[in-house]
Structure formats: structure tokens, C-alpha cells
Amino acid sequence: MSNNESPEAHRLSHIERLVDVIDLPIGRWDSQHRLVFCNEPYLGWAGRPRDQLIGRTLEEIFDDDAWSQAKSAFRDAFAGRTVNYERRLSQGHLANRWARVQVFPDVAPDGKVEAVFTIAFDIHEDVLAREALDAARVRLDRFTENIPCPLTYVDRDFVLCFVNKAYCEVTGQKPDELLGRHIGEAWGPKRWAEYAPFFERALRGQTVQYTRLVDRLPTGPRWMRTSYVPDFDARRFVRGLYTVTIDVHELTMAQEKLKRSVERDSLTDVLSRRTMMDRIEAAMLEASETPAALFFVDLDGFKSVNDQLGHREGDKLLISVAGALQAAVRAEDAVGRFGGDEFLVLAPVRDTAGADALALHMLNAVREVTNSLGLLPVISASIGYALAPGDAQHPMKLLQLADDAMYQAKRLGKNRVKHCGMGTLGKSKASSEAESISSVSEQHVKRHLI
């Protein structure tokens, strides 16, 4: 400190030298808001030489808009507080860039605020990133609110923190009736008990999905798929769960239709040939514990129906016979169309007696349905069957033996039942036996079945 320099002047000189080495625009302003000092970076910031800055107010250096944004900050700083404000710059090469200006008091040793300092930071990239984030958040909020799929978010305690408009429409409840409540309380104990396992699995970090038929919708029952998605933090800790429900009704119905088209015969709606072969293969694997019979059913005189009455009447007959065979067996037995006027029936049976009884029951069912149609000539059926595992232990061998037995029944006069390598049952053995089968009680028929 020189002999002629006051302590205050020395203090300010020391501060000015220190400020000059900081690579940020710094200015000192007196109580009249005039710039009394600025460092070198401030000159580049203002875009003017020093002699055009010192002694001028902020309003004179920049413009009215700059001062209107800074005025309250200057007032607070002169009151002893440190404040920040942001503004878009208007000067020179920095025009339209965002800056954050910090204003803080210059307190003298006696405690008085004689001036204030300003220090500016370029935050343009930060502001753009923030604006982009805010815009993305707005878009996301609009999306989640307006997407027609019900969305929810629950915390680790299964408390509802977010529900969108679609969810409220489906549940018939308002957001203020749902938010802050345990989802089990909002749903009710019965429904919560059903779905709690899905939530708990998701809370362990698994993404869980299930599809169900929802019948509480204004549009009627529809197939819906709900996904439970964990919300992980940076440490892979599950903070909460998102749930999203989408309408998969058309997709599910199309899949079921496709599956049915593969599994079912398109004309008669009994099982398709392919599905029957799958059932036969599966039955052979269990035949040692659950014996089964494979019946090969062929209509007698079907060609004459097509020739004399046309294929439309022939199709009606096939549909009626398929229904009659389906009605003659148990729900768990398999009835399928092998092709043309040939049908397959697969049923667990105890022995040959049970197979004979079921075959005669089917023979009579075919006779009754063809009689009811009043067809001339009268249509009957020839049925051959083979037993697994007694007659065969391979699916194709079992099918071949049943087919051979059916042709033997035809050669023996048709309208009868033939077990491969055994005698026949039907019209030629005792007409009364075949015709009286309809009067036999279901208990008598099923006594021989498993």
C-alpha cells in the first residue's frame, strides 16, 4: 500500500487485480447502478471498449429490457442478499445466447453495502438442454395422458402415484379417488388377491405379462394384455412399477381363429386329420397306463348322395354325421375327420367289450341321423377299430389296423363293426343287437369305458 493510498482504495485495488485473472465477465456497480469497474472478460462480454462502459448504467450499456430484468436483483443485492437471474443476451456476437447473472453485495468493513458485483455465466447449452427436456416431458405427459391404453405407476408399497385418462375411464374413477391409495384398496380385496402375484414378481425385477378377458368395459367383453414393468434406478433397485394395458382382442380372436382352422375341420368342425394324428401319438405314449381304441368310421353309400342329390346335400350329411359321432362319445374323447366321408374316433377303453359297445353306439348314432334326414338310399357306416397297446404300439400301425378292420367290415356287408383280426358286430350278427343299442342306458355303455 502506498503512503497516499487509503485502506479502502487498497482493498479495491487488490480485488480488481484478483478479478482480472478470473475468466468470467465481472463488473462492479455503485449505488446509482453505474459501472465503476470491469475486468477484461467483461469487455468482450459487452462488446465495447472500457471507456464506453465505465460510468454508464446497465440500462445505458445494454437496453431497457436488460435493466428491467436486472433491477430487482440489484435491489436485493444492495439489501445484502446474493441473487441470480437469467436472461437472453442482446449484445453483439452474444445476441440470443442465454446467461445466468449472479449479483452479490460488496460489503465494506463497516458493514455497509457500497456497491454490488455482477458475474455472468454462459448457460446457453444448459438452457437449450433444459428446454428440450421440458418439451420432451410435456410431450410425454400428453402421450401418457391421451394414449388410449390404461397406464399406472405404483411405488414399492403399491401406492398409486400416476393414472392416465384411459385408466380412469376403464375403472370409472377419478384421479383424486385413486392417487395416494394402495392399488389393492382401490381395486378391492378379491381382485387384488388375483393380481398381487404379478405385482410381486415385477417388484423382484421381472417384466410380467398376462392376458385376460375383461367384461367390465362399455364396449363389452374384450381380451386385454397387461404388462408390469419394473422402474429401476441407476443401481438396478426397483423404485416402482409401471403397468400398461393394451387391447389385444382382434389379435387374440385372429389367433384363436387360426388355431381353430388348424385344429378343426373347416366343414364339420370336428378335429382335423393333423390334430387327430397328434392326439393318437400322445395317446400311444400313455397307452400302457391308459389303454385306448382308435375307430375308423367310413360312410356306406355316401357317393350316391353326392351323385343323386349333389355335393351340398353331401356336405350337410357329413356335418350331421360329425355331430352325431361327437354326441355319441364323451367330451374328452376325440372325434376327427380323416378325409372325404371317413372319420376317426379316439377313446380310452378298458377292453374289447368296451370298444365294441362304444362302436355299436356310434353305428346306431349314424343310422339314426341318416334316417332322420330321409335319405334314399339309406346311408349307414362301417367301423373298424384297433386297440393300443394290445394291437399296436405305434401310431401309424394302429391307424393301419383300424383302417384294415373298416375295410373288412365293408367286405362283410357294411353297416357293422369289426375289430382287427376278430369277429364282427352289427347287422349280419344280430340286427336286434345293433338296433337295441340306443335303448341301452348310458351307464351300460360307459361301464366298459375308462
C-alpha positions in Angstrom: 0.0 0.0 0.0 1.5 3.4 -1.0 1.6 6.3 1.5 -1.1 8.2 -0.4 -3.4 5.2 -0.8 -6.3 4.8 1.6 -7.2 1.4 3.1 -10.4 1.3 1.1 -8.6 2.1 -2.1 -6.0 -0.5 -1.4 -8.8 -3.1 -0.8 -10.4 -2.2 -4.1 -7.2 -2.3 -5.9 -6.5 -5.8 -4.5 -9.9 -7.0 -5.5 -9.6 -5.6 -9.1 -6.3 -7.4 -9.6 -7.8 -10.6 -8.4 -10.9 -10.2 -10.5 -8.8 -9.6 -13.6 -7.4 -13.1 -13.5 -10.9 -14.7 -13.4 -12.0 -15.7 -16.9 -15.6 -14.6 -16.4 -17.2 -11.2 -17.1 -17.3 -9.4 -13.7 -18.5 -5.8 -13.1 -18.8 -3.6 -10.0 -21.7 -1.2 -9.8 -22.3 1.8 -7.5 -25.5 2.8 -5.8 -26.5 4.7 -8.9 -26.2 1.4 -10.9 -23.2 2.8 -12.8 -20.4 0.5 -13.8 -17.3 1.6 -11.8 -15.1 -1.4 -12.6 -15.0 -4.3 -15.0 -12.4 -7.0 -15.9 -11.0 -7.9 -19.3 -13.6 -10.7 -20.0 -16.4 -8.1 -19.4 -15.2 -6.0 -22.3 -15.7 -9.0 -24.6 -19.0 -9.7 -23.0 -20.3 -6.1 -23.5 -18.7 -5.9 -26.9 -17.3 -2.3 -26.2 -14.1 -0.7 -25.1 -13.6 0.2 -21.4 -14.1 4.0 -22.0 -17.6 3.3 -23.3 -18.6 1.3 -20.2 -17.1 2.9 -17.1 -19.5 5.4 -15.5 -22.5 4.2 -17.5 -25.6 2.5 -16.1 -26.6 -1.0 -17.1 -29.5 0.4 -19.0 -27.2 2.7 -21.0 -24.7 0.0 -21.7 -27.3 -2.5 -22.9 -31.0 -1.6 -23.2 -34.2 -1.1 -21.2 -35.1 -4.8 -21.3 -31.7 -5.8 -19.8 -32.2 -3.3 -16.9 -35.9 -4.4 -16.3 -34.6 -7.9 -15.8 -31.7 -6.9 -13.6 -33.5 -4.2 -11.5 -34.9 -6.5 -8.8 -31.7 -8.4 -8.5 -29.7 -5.1 -7.9 -32.2 -4.1 -5.3 -31.8 -7.3 -3.4 -28.0 -7.2 -3.6 -27.9 -3.7 -2.2 -30.1 -5.1 0.6 -27.3 -7.6 1.4 -28.6 -10.7 -0.5 -27.0 -12.7 -3.2 -29.4 -13.4 -6.1 -29.4 -14.9 -9.6 -31.4 -14.2 -12.7 -31.3 -15.5 -16.2 -31.7 -13.5 -19.5 -31.3 -13.9 -23.2 -28.5 -11.5 -24.3 -28.9 -8.9 -26.9 -25.4 -7.5 -27.4 -23.2 -8.2 -30.4 -21.9 -11.7 -31.1 -23.6 -13.0 -27.9 -27.1 -12.0 -29.1 -29.7 -14.6 -28.3 -27.5 -16.6 -26.0 -28.7 -17.4 -22.5 -26.7 -16.2 -19.5 -27.1 -16.5 -15.7 -26.1 -13.4 -13.9 -25.2 -13.5 -10.2 -25.5 -10.3 -8.3 -23.9 -10.0 -4.8 -23.1 -7.2 -2.4 -19.7 -5.6 -1.9 -19.7 -5.1 1.8 -17.3 -2.5 3.3 -15.5 -3.1 6.6 -18.1 -1.0 8.4 -20.8 -3.4 7.2 -22.4 -1.1 4.6 -23.1 -2.2 1.0 -21.3 0.4 -1.1 -21.6 -1.4 -4.4 -22.6 -4.7 -6.0 -20.7 -7.1 -8.1 -22.1 -9.0 -11.1 -20.6 -12.1 -12.6 -22.1 -13.7 -15.7 -22.1 -17.4 -16.8 -22.9 -18.7 -20.3 -25.6 -21.2 -19.8 -26.9 -21.3 -23.3 -26.3 -25.0 -23.9 -27.8 -25.8 -20.5 -30.9 -23.8 -21.2 -31.4 -25.5 -24.6 -31.0 -28.9 -23.0 -33.4 -27.9 -20.3 -35.9 -26.6 -22.8 -35.6 -29.8 -24.8 -36.1 -31.8 -21.7 -39.1 -29.7 -20.7 -40.6 -30.1 -24.2 -40.0 -33.8 -24.1 -41.6 -34.0 -20.7 -44.6 -32.1 -22.0 -44.9 -34.4 -25.0 -44.5 -37.5 -22.7 -47.2 -36.1 -20.3 -49.5 -35.6 -23.2 -48.8 -39.0 -24.6 -49.3 -40.8 -21.3 -52.4 -38.9 -20.6 -54.1 -39.3 -24.0 -52.9 -42.7 -25.2 -55.9 -45.0 -25.3 -54.1 -47.6 -23.2 -54.6 -47.6 -19.4 -51.4 -46.6 -17.7 -50.5 -46.6 -14.0 -47.4 -46.2 -11.8 -47.2 -47.6 -8.3 -44.3 -47.2 -5.8 -42.7 -50.1 -3.9 -45.6 -50.1 -1.4 -48.1 -50.5 -4.4 -49.4 -47.0 -3.8 -50.8 -45.4 -7.0 -48.7 -42.4 -8.0 -50.0 -41.9 -11.5 -53.0 -42.9 -13.5 -53.9 -41.7 -17.0 -57.2 -40.7 -18.5 -57.8 -44.1 -20.2 -57.3 -45.9 -16.9 -59.9 -43.6 -15.2 -62.3 -44.3 -18.0 -62.0 -48.0 -17.7 -62.3 -48.0 -13.9 -64.9 -45.3 -13.7 -62.9 -43.5 -11.1 -61.4 -40.0 -10.9 -57.7 -39.4 -10.3 -58.3 -37.9 -6.9 -60.1 -41.1 -5.9 -57.1 -43.2 -6.9 -53.9 -41.4 -6.3 -52.2 -41.9 -2.9 -54.2 -45.1 -2.3 -52.9 -48.7 -2.3 -53.9 -50.3 -5.5 -55.4 -53.2 -3.7 -57.6 -50.8 -1.7 -58.7 -49.1 -5.0 -59.4 -52.5 -6.7 -60.9 -54.4 -3.8 -59.6 -57.4 -1.9 -60.8 -60.1 -4.4 -59.3 -58.5 -7.5 -56.1 -57.6 -5.6 -55.7 -61.2 -4.4 -55.9 -62.3 -8.1 -53.3 -59.9 -9.4 -51.0 -59.4 -6.4 -48.6 -62.2 -7.6 -47.9 -60.3 -10.8 -47.1 -57.1 -9.0 -44.8 -59.0 -6.5 -42.9 -60.8 -9.3 -42.4 -57.4 -11.1 -41.1 -55.9 -7.8 -38.4 -58.6 -7.8 -37.2 -57.2 -11.2 -39.2 -59.3 -13.7 -41.3 -57.9 -16.6 -44.5 -59.8 -16.3 -47.4 -60.1 -18.8 -50.8 -61.7 -18.7 -53.8 -61.7 -21.0 -57.4 -61.9 -19.7 -61.0 -61.3 -20.9 -62.2 -58.1 -19.3 -66.0 -57.9 -19.1 -66.4 -54.5 -17.4 -65.9 -52.4 -20.5 -68.5 -50.2 -22.1 -67.8 -51.9 -25.4 -68.5 -55.4 -23.9 -66.0 -58.2 -23.1 -62.6 -57.8 -24.8 -59.2 -59.6 -24.5 -56.7 -57.3 -22.8 -53.0 -57.8 -22.1 -51.4 -56.1 -19.1 -47.6 -55.7 -18.7 -45.9 -55.0 -15.3 -42.5 -53.3 -15.9 -40.1 -52.6 -13.1 -38.7 -49.0 -12.8 -35.0 -49.4 -12.0 -32.7 -46.8 -10.6 -29.0 -46.5 -11.5 -28.2 -49.3 -9.0 -30.8 -51.6 -10.5 -33.0 -51.1 -7.5 -36.7 -51.3 -8.3 -38.3 -48.0 -7.3 -41.8 -48.8 -8.5 -43.8 -50.4 -11.2 -45.3 -49.3 -14.5 -48.4 -51.1 -15.7 -49.7 -50.7 -19.2 -52.8 -52.5 -20.6 -53.4 -52.8 -24.3 -56.4 -54.1 -26.3 -55.4 -57.4 -28.0 -59.0 -58.5 -28.7 -58.7 -58.6 -32.5 -55.3 -60.2 -32.3 -56.4 -62.9 -29.9 -59.5 -63.7 -31.9 -57.4 -63.9 -35.1 -55.0 -66.3 -33.3 -57.9 -68.4 -32.0 -59.4 -68.5 -35.5 -56.1 -69.5 -37.0 -55.6 -72.1 -34.3 -59.1 -73.5 -34.8 -58.5 -73.6 -38.6 -55.5 -75.8 -38.0 -57.1 -77.9 -35.2 -60.6 -78.2 -36.7 -62.0 -79.5 -40.0 -63.4 -76.4 -41.9 -66.6 -78.2 -42.9 -67.7 -80.4 -40.0 -65.9 -78.5 -37.1 -64.6 -81.8 -35.6 -60.8 -82.2 -35.2 -58.7 -82.1 -38.3 -56.6 -85.0 -39.6 -53.4 -83.4 -38.4 -54.8 -82.8 -34.9 -56.1 -86.3 -34.7 -52.7 -87.7 -35.6 -51.2 -85.6 -32.8 -53.8 -86.9 -30.4 -53.1 -90.5 -31.4 -49.3 -90.1 -30.9 -50.0 -88.6 -27.5 -52.3 -91.5 -26.6 -49.7 -94.1 -27.6 -47.3 -92.6 -25.1 -49.8 -93.3 -22.3 -51.3 -96.4 -23.6 -49.5 -98.7 -21.2 -51.4 -97.0 -18.3 -54.5 -95.8 -20.2 -55.5 -98.3 -23.0 -57.3 -96.7 -25.9 -59.2 -97.6 -29.0 -58.9 -96.0 -32.4 -62.1 -96.2 -34.5 -62.1 -95.8 -38.3 -65.6 -94.8 -39.5 -66.5 -94.8 -43.2 -70.0 -94.0 -44.5 -71.6 -96.7 -46.7 -73.2 -95.3 -49.9 -72.0 -91.7 -49.5 -71.0 -91.4 -53.1 -74.6 -92.0 -54.2 -75.7 -89.0 -52.1 -73.3 -86.7 -54.0 -74.2 -88.2 -57.3 -78.0 -88.1 -56.9 -78.6 -85.2 -54.5 -75.5 -83.0 -55.1 -72.5 -82.1 -53.1 -74.4 -79.6 -51.0 -76.6 -82.4 -49.6 -73.5 -84.5 -49.2 -71.9 -81.7 -47.1 -75.0 -81.5 -44.9 -74.8 -85.2 -44.3 -71.1 -85.0 -43.3 -71.9 -82.2 -40.9 -74.8 -84.2 -39.4 -72.7 -87.4 -39.0 -69.8 -85.5 -37.4 -72.3 -84.0 -34.9 -73.8 -87.5 -34.2 -70.4 -89.0 -33.6 -69.4 -86.1 -31.3 -72.7 -86.6 -29.3 -72.2 -90.4 -29.1 -68.9 -90.1 -27.2 -67.7 -88.3 -24.1 -66.4 -84.8 -24.2 -62.8 -85.9 -23.5 -62.9 -88.3 -26.5 -61.5 -87.1 -29.8 -63.6 -87.1 -33.0 -61.9 -86.0 -36.2 -62.4 -86.1 -40.0 -59.7 -88.2 -41.8 -60.9 -87.1 -45.2 -63.9 -87.3 -47.5 -66.5 -89.4 -45.7 -64.0 -91.0 -43.3 -63.9 -90.2 -39.6 -61.6 -91.1 -36.7 -62.6 -91.5 -33.1 -60.1 -92.0 -30.3 -61.3 -93.0 -26.9 -59.8 -94.6 -23.7 -61.4 -98.0 -23.2 -60.8 -100.9 -20.7 -61.1 -103.8 -23.2 -62.6 -105.1 -26.4 -66.0 -105.2 -24.8 -65.9 -101.5 -24.1 -64.7 -100.8 -27.6 -67.5 -102.9 -29.1 -70.1 -101.2 -27.0 -68.9 -97.7 -28.0 -68.6 -98.7 -31.7 -72.1 -100.0 -31.7 -73.3 -96.8 -30.0 -71.6 -94.8 -32.8 -73.0 -97.1 -35.5 -76.5 -96.6 -34.2 -76.0 -92.8 -33.9 -75.0 -92.6 -37.6 -78.0 -94.7 -38.6 -80.4 -92.5 -36.6 -79.1 -89.3 -38.1 -79.2 -90.6 -41.6 -82.7 -91.9 -41.1 -83.8 -88.5 -39.7 -82.6 -86.9 -43.0 -84.9 -89.2 -45.0 -82.1 -90.1 -47.4 -82.6 -92.6 -50.2 -80.7 -94.8 -50.4 -80.3 -95.3 -46.7 -76.7 -94.4 -45.5 -75.0 -96.5 -42.9 -71.4 -96.8 -41.6 -68.7 -99.4 -41.4 -66.5 -99.1 -38.4 -63.1 -100.8 -37.8 -61.0 -100.4 -34.7 -57.7 -101.4 -33.1 -56.6 -101.3 -29.5 -53.5 -99.7 -28.1 -51.2 -101.1 -26.8 -52.7 -104.6 -27.3 -52.9 -104.5 -31.2 -50.2 -101.9 -31.9 -47.7 -99.7 -30.1 -47.0 -97.3 -33.0 -49.5 -94.6 -34.2 -49.3 -95.5 -37.9 -49.6 -99.2 -37.2 -52.7 -98.5 -35.0 -54.2 -96.4 -37.8 -53.4 -99.1 -40.4 -55.0 -101.8 -38.4 -58.2 -99.8 -37.8 -58.4 -98.9 -41.5 -57.9 -102.6 -42.4 -60.7 -103.6 -40.0 -63.0 -101.0 -41.5 -62.5 -102.5 -45.0 -63.1 -105.9 -43.6 -66.4 -104.6 -42.2 -67.3 -103.3 -45.7 -66.4 -106.6 -47.4 -68.6 -108.5 -44.9 -71.7 -106.5 -45.8 -71.2 -103.0 -44.4 -73.2 -101.4 -41.5 -71.2 -103.2 -38.9 -68.3 -103.1 -36.6 -65.0 -105.0 -37.0 -62.1 -105.3 -34.6 -58.9 -106.0 -36.4 -58.4 -109.8 -36.6 -61.6 -110.5 -34.6 -65.3 -111.2 -35.4 -67.8 -108.6 -36.5 -70.7 -106.9 -34.8 -73.6 -105.3 -36.5 -76.3 -106.1 -38.9 -75.1 -109.5 -40.0 -74.6 -110.8 -36.5 -77.8 -109.7 -34.9 -79.8 -106.8 -36.1 -81.5 -106.5 -32.8 -78.1 -106.1 -31.1 -77.2 -103.1 -33.2 -80.7 -101.5 -33.1 -81.3 -102.1 -29.4 -78.1 -100.3 -28.5 -80.0 -97.0 -28.5 -82.1 -98.3 -25.6 -79.1 -99.3 -23.6 -78.5 -96.9 -20.8 -75.5 -94.6 -20.9 -74.3 -96.3 -17.7 -74.3 -99.6 -19.5 -72.2 -98.2 -22.4 -69.8 -96.3 -20.2 -69.3 -99.2 -17.8 -66.9 -100.6 -20.4 -65.1 -97.2 -20.8 -62.4 -95.6 -18.8 
